[in-house]
């Protein structure tokens, strides 16, 4: 006997099938992106349009991170510096350098230098720089010794398990806020002891539930 469905049942089955298909495709795409080497594996080091050396600027010259990344202490994003920041110095310093031609072209045209992002998180991950830096998490905890890098590369996995490990035991990664951008700073004693003091003083309690990072 031939089995027949009503039009309503047929619509329901088609809708359910579509939802299942989209869920499978979405899940596969998410898994693929989340496991890309450029997302999880340390060592990612894209070529930049200008060979900017953090070792020279932040290391040798001692420029503070916040001079270029102006919003890192007060906003979710660290902010890529506008060309104006570069030209504050380079209208007088190496003003005819060939390697700085893209910077001068950006200054003349008003279009941003096409910097390539190194530390990339999936769109479904929410990360707020200011909530970390104002708690006492240094740039070095996530980005490594940027002040020693001629070319910036990823040094941590940025995987969820890595984030949760810190959220469950943040004390070793905490320091007084005034030393957050001082990448070579070391505490006199055990960093975890100092971290626990900061936790008690500020009432720090990092979320470990899904909604803390996925919104």
C-alpha positions in Angstrom: 0.0 0.0 0.0 1.4 3.4 -1.0 2.1 5.7 1.9 0.9 9.2 1.5 1.5 12.3 3.6 -0.8 15.3 3.9 0.5 18.6 2.6 1.0 19.8 6.1 3.0 16.7 7.1 5.0 17.1 3.9 5.9 20.7 4.8 6.9 19.7 8.3 9.1 16.9 7.0 10.8 19.2 4.5 11.3 21.9 7.2 12.8 19.4 9.6 15.1 18.0 6.9 16.2 21.5 6.0 17.0 22.3 9.6 19.0 19.1 10.0 20.9 19.8 6.8 21.7 23.4 7.8 22.7 22.2 11.3 25.1 19.6 9.9 26.6 22.1 7.4 26.9 24.8 10.1 28.5 22.4 12.6 31.0 21.1 10.0 31.9 24.7 8.9 32.4 25.7 12.5 34.5 22.7 13.3 36.6 23.3 10.2 37.2 27.0 11.0 37.9 26.3 14.7 40.6 23.8 13.9 42.4 25.7 11.2 46.1 26.0 11.9 45.8 29.8 11.7 43.3 29.7 14.5 44.7 27.2 16.9 48.3 26.5 16.1 51.1 28.7 17.5 53.6 29.9 14.9 51.1 31.7 12.6 53.1 34.7 11.2 51.5 36.4 8.1 53.5 38.7 6.0 52.6 42.3 6.6 52.5 45.1 4.0 55.1 47.1 6.1 57.9 45.3 8.0 57.0 46.9 11.3 59.3 45.7 14.1 57.8 45.5 17.6 61.3 44.6 18.8 62.6 48.0 17.6 59.6 50.1 18.7 58.3 48.4 21.9 61.6 46.7 22.8 64.7 48.9 22.0 62.8 52.2 22.0 60.6 51.3 25.0 57.3 52.5 23.4 54.3 51.5 25.5 51.7 49.2 23.9 49.0 51.8 24.6 50.6 54.4 22.4 49.5 52.5 19.3 46.8 50.2 20.8 45.0 53.0 22.4 41.8 51.2 23.4 43.2 48.1 25.0 42.5 49.3 28.5 39.0 50.6 27.9 37.4 48.7 25.0 36.8 45.2 23.7 39.3 45.7 20.9 43.0 46.6 21.2 42.6 48.8 18.1 45.0 48.9 15.1 46.8 52.3 15.1 45.7 54.7 12.4 48.3 56.0 9.9 48.4 59.3 11.9 50.1 57.5 14.7 52.9 56.3 12.5 53.3 59.7 10.9 53.6 61.4 14.3 57.2 60.2 14.0 57.7 59.3 10.4 57.2 62.8 9.0 60.7 63.4 10.4 62.1 59.9 11.0 63.0 57.9 7.9 60.7 60.1 5.9 62.1 58.8 2.6 62.4 55.1 3.5 61.3 52.8 0.7 59.8 50.3 3.1 57.5 53.0 4.6 56.1 53.9 1.2 52.7 52.1 2.0 52.4 54.2 5.1 53.0 57.5 3.2 50.6 56.3 0.5 48.0 55.6 3.2 48.6 59.1 4.7 48.1 60.7 1.3 45.0 58.8 0.2 43.3 58.4 3.6 42.9 54.7 3.1 44.1 52.4 5.9 47.3 50.3 5.5 46.0 46.7 4.9 47.5 45.1 8.0 47.0 41.4 8.3 45.4 40.3 11.6 47.6 37.7 13.5 45.4 36.7 16.4 42.0 35.7 15.0 39.1 34.3 17.0 36.0 32.8 15.4 33.0 35.1 15.1 31.1 33.2 17.7 33.7 34.0 20.4 33.4 37.2 22.4 36.6 38.5 23.9 36.9 41.8 25.7 40.5 43.2 26.0 39.6 45.8 28.7 38.0 43.3 31.1 41.3 41.3 31.0 43.8 44.2 31.1 42.0 46.1 33.9 41.9 42.9 35.9 45.7 42.6 35.6 46.2 40.2 32.7 49.3 41.3 30.8 49.6 41.4 27.0 52.4 38.9 27.5 50.0 36.2 28.8 48.3 35.9 25.4 50.7 37.4 22.9 54.0 36.5 24.4 57.1 38.8 24.4 55.9 41.0 21.6 58.7 43.5 22.5 61.2 40.8 21.3 59.5 40.1 18.0 60.7 41.6 14.7 57.7 40.1 13.1 54.6 39.2 15.3 53.6 35.6 15.4 51.0 33.7 17.4 52.5 32.0 20.5 49.4 30.5 22.2 46.7 28.2 20.8 43.8 30.5 21.6 41.7 27.3 21.9 38.8 27.2 24.3 40.6 24.7 26.6 43.5 27.2 26.9 41.2 30.0 27.9 39.3 27.9 30.4 42.5 26.8 32.0 43.3 30.4 32.8 39.7 31.2 33.9 39.8 28.3 36.3 43.1 29.4 37.8 43.8 33.0 36.9 46.1 33.9 39.7 49.5 33.1 38.0 48.5 35.4 35.1 47.5 38.5 37.2 49.7 41.5 38.1 49.2 45.1 39.2 47.4 47.0 36.4 50.3 49.5 36.1 52.5 46.7 34.9 50.1 45.1 32.4 52.0 46.6 29.4 55.4 46.2 30.9 56.2 42.9 29.3 59.5 42.2 31.0 58.0 42.8 34.5 58.4 39.9 37.0 57.0 39.8 40.6 59.5 39.5 43.5 57.9 36.3 44.7 55.5 33.7 43.5 53.2 35.2 40.9 50.3 33.0 42.0 50.5 34.4 45.5 50.3 38.0 44.2 47.6 36.9 41.8 45.5 35.6 44.7 45.9 38.9 46.5 44.6 40.7 43.4 41.7 38.3 43.1 40.7 38.9 46.7 41.0 42.7 46.4 39.1 43.0 43.2 36.7 40.2 43.6 37.8 38.6 40.3 35.7 35.5 39.3 36.2 34.7 35.6 33.2 32.9 34.0 33.5 29.3 33.0 30.0 28.9 31.6 29.2 29.0 27.9 27.6 32.5 28.0 30.9 34.1 29.3 32.4 33.9 25.8 29.6 32.8 23.5 26.9 35.4 23.1 
